[in-house]
Amino acid sequence: ASCLVGSEMCIRDSLEAAHIENYSGPKSQVASNGILLRRDLHSLFDAHLISFEPVCGEYRLCGSYLDKTDYAFFAGATLRQPNERQWRPDTVFLEAHRIEFDRSEKKREKAGLLPY
């Protein structure tokens, strides 16, 4: 990985492994339950403010939080997956996260918290 010039930190230093389904001990510590995200995006993902939706065989970043914030740049970004299937995120986990995200979006909308 390359680093930015000067005292900026390396891009790789800002990345974290995010659990797709909440951490529940060693059984959840498997590659298929993880994705690599920037720290701030990891926090938004854990809070169900963003998620990934299936589009034409890919997973794209989505969420109303992206529409009206500085994160708009990331809307529709594709989740890049490893070539080896064994290291790819489980689509069942991604869909479960998406369902929880949709529930959270509906709650925020009902409470008048959308748009941000």
C-alpha positions as CSV (number, residue, x, y, z in Angstrom):
1,A,0.0,0.0,0.0
2,S,1.2,3.5,-0.7
3,C,1.3,6.4,1.8
4,L,0.3,10.0,1.3
5,V,3.1,12.5,1.1
6,G,4.2,14.2,4.3
7,S,2.9,13.4,7.7
8,E,-0.4,12.0,6.4
9,M,-1.0,8.4,7.6
10,C,-1.0,5.5,5.2
11,I,-4.4,4.6,3.7
12,R,-4.0,1.1,5.0
13,D,-3.7,2.5,8.5
14,S,-7.2,3.9,8.2
15,L,-8.8,0.6,7.3
16,E,-10.5,-1.8,9.7
17,A,-12.0,-5.2,9.5
18,A,-15.8,-4.8,10.1
19,H,-18.1,-7.6,11.1
20,I,-21.1,-7.8,8.9
21,E,-23.2,-9.5,11.5
22,N,-22.5,-8.3,15.1
23,Y,-19.5,-9.9,16.9
24,S,-20.7,-12.8,18.9
25,G,-17.5,-14.5,20.0
26,P,-15.1,-16.8,18.1
27,K,-17.8,-18.3,15.8
28,S,-18.3,-14.8,14.2
29,Q,-14.6,-14.4,13.6
30,V,-14.6,-15.8,10.1
31,A,-13.6,-14.2,6.8
32,S,-17.1,-14.5,5.4
33,N,-18.4,-12.3,8.2
34,G,-16.0,-9.4,7.4
35,I,-15.3,-6.6,5.1
36,L,-12.6,-4.1,5.0
37,L,-13.8,-0.5,5.5
38,R,-12.3,2.9,6.3
39,R,-12.7,3.6,10.1
40,D,-15.4,6.2,9.7
41,L,-17.4,4.1,7.2
42,H,-17.0,1.1,9.6
43,S,-18.7,3.2,12.3
44,L,-21.5,4.2,10.0
45,F,-21.9,0.6,8.9
46,D,-22.1,-0.7,12.5
47,A,-24.7,2.0,13.3
48,H,-26.8,0.8,10.2
49,L,-26.5,4.3,8.7
50,I,-25.1,2.7,5.5
51,S,-25.3,-0.7,4.0
52,F,-24.7,-2.6,0.7
53,E,-27.4,-3.4,-1.8
54,P,-27.1,-6.0,-4.6
55,V,-27.0,-4.4,-8.0
56,C,-26.3,-6.4,-11.1
57,G,-24.3,-9.0,-9.3
58,E,-22.3,-6.5,-7.2
59,Y,-22.8,-4.9,-3.9
60,R,-23.1,-1.1,-3.8
61,L,-22.9,1.3,-0.9
62,C,-26.2,2.9,-0.1
63,G,-28.0,4.9,2.6
64,S,-29.9,8.1,2.9
65,Y,-27.0,9.3,5.2
66,L,-24.9,9.5,2.0
67,D,-27.2,11.7,0.1
68,K,-27.0,14.9,2.0
69,T,-23.6,14.7,3.8
70,D,-20.0,14.9,3.0
71,Y,-20.2,11.1,2.3
72,A,-22.2,11.6,-0.9
73,F,-19.0,10.8,-2.8
74,F,-19.2,7.2,-1.6
75,A,-22.8,6.6,-2.7
76,G,-22.9,3.7,-5.1
77,A,-19.3,2.6,-4.5
78,T,-18.8,-1.0,-5.3
79,L,-17.7,-3.5,-2.6
80,R,-14.5,-5.0,-4.1
81,Q,-14.3,-8.7,-3.3
82,P,-11.3,-11.0,-3.2
83,N,-10.8,-13.3,-6.2
84,E,-10.9,-16.4,-4.0
85,R,-14.5,-17.3,-3.0
86,Q,-13.4,-18.5,0.5
87,W,-12.4,-15.0,1.4
88,R,-15.6,-13.2,0.1
89,P,-18.3,-11.9,2.4
90,D,-21.3,-14.2,2.8
91,T,-24.2,-12.9,0.8
92,V,-26.6,-14.1,3.6
93,F,-24.7,-11.9,6.1
94,L,-24.8,-8.9,3.7
95,E,-28.5,-9.3,3.1
96,A,-29.2,-9.6,6.9
97,H,-27.3,-6.4,7.4
98,R,-29.3,-4.8,4.6
99,I,-32.6,-5.9,6.2
100,E,-31.6,-4.4,9.6
101,F,-30.4,-1.2,7.8
102,D,-33.9,-0.9,6.1
103,R,-35.6,-1.3,9.5
104,S,-33.3,1.4,10.9
105,E,-34.0,3.7,8.0
106,K,-37.8,3.3,8.4
107,K,-37.5,4.1,12.2
108,R,-35.4,7.2,11.4
109,E,-37.9,8.3,8.8
110,K,-40.9,7.8,11.1
111,A,-39.1,9.8,13.8
112,G,-38.5,12.6,11.4
113,L,-34.8,12.2,11.4
114,L,-34.4,12.0,7.6
115,P,-33.0,13.7,5.6
116,Y,-30.0,14.5,7.8
